[in-house]
Amino acid sequence: MLLLLLQERSLQRQVEDVKNILLNMVEQRFKEVASDLAKKVEEKRKAIEGRKSILDRLHVQVRNRSFIDAQETSLRKRLCP
């Protein structure tokens, strides 16, 4: 009977060890995936910010060009009635 109890405890310890090993593996993989995801999100965010910056510049250029065109048209109307 004592031998059976010892074997049972031994098996319980082995099961707990395997459980802990598996938990550590899953946690490590989760950290890796979370880190990779954070890097990719940051890369995408920087790319989007770069595109937004370009669009903002183009918008300002178009507004400035429209203003200049309006001024030129106004000047032409005054000079050439």
N, C-alpha and C positions, 0 to 999 in steps of 0.2 A: 504494500500500500504506500509506503514511504517512497519507494522507487517511482511509483506512478505519479505521486505529487511532485517529485523533483523533475520528472520529465515534463509534466504539465507546465510547471513554472519556467522551465527552460524554453519550451515552445512559446509561451507567452512573451518572454523576453525577446525571442527571435522575431516574433510577429511585431512587437513594438519597435524593434530595431529596423525592420524592413519598412514599417509605416513611417518612421522618422526619416529614413533615407529617401523614401518616395516624396514625402512632404518637402524636404530640402531641395530635391530635384525640381519639383513643381514651382516652388518659390523662386529658385534661381532662374528658371526659364521665364517666369512671369516678369522678373526684374529685367531680364534681357529684352523681352518683347516690349515692355513699357519704355525702356531706354531707346530702343530702335524707333518706336513710334514717336517718341518725343523729338528725336532728331529729324525724322521725316516731316513732322508737323512744322518744325522750325524752318526747315528748308523751304517748304511750300509757302509758309508765311512770308519769308524773305522774298521769294519770287513774286508773290502777289503784291507785296509792298513796292517792289521795283516796278512792276507794271503800273501800279497806281501812280507812282511818282511820274512815270513817263506820260500817262494820261493827263495828270494835273498840269504838267508843263505844256503839253499840246493844247489843253483847254485855255491856258493863259495866253499862249501864242495866238490862238484863234480869236480870243476876245480882243487882244491888242490889235490884231490885223483888222478885225471888224471896226474897231474904234478908229484906226488910221483910215480905212476906206470911207467911213462916215465923214471924217474930217475932210478928206480929199474931195468927196462929193459936195460937201457944204461949201468948200472953197471954190470949186469949179462953178457952182451955181452963182456965187457972188461975183466971180470974175468974168464969167461968160453968161450974161443974162439972156 
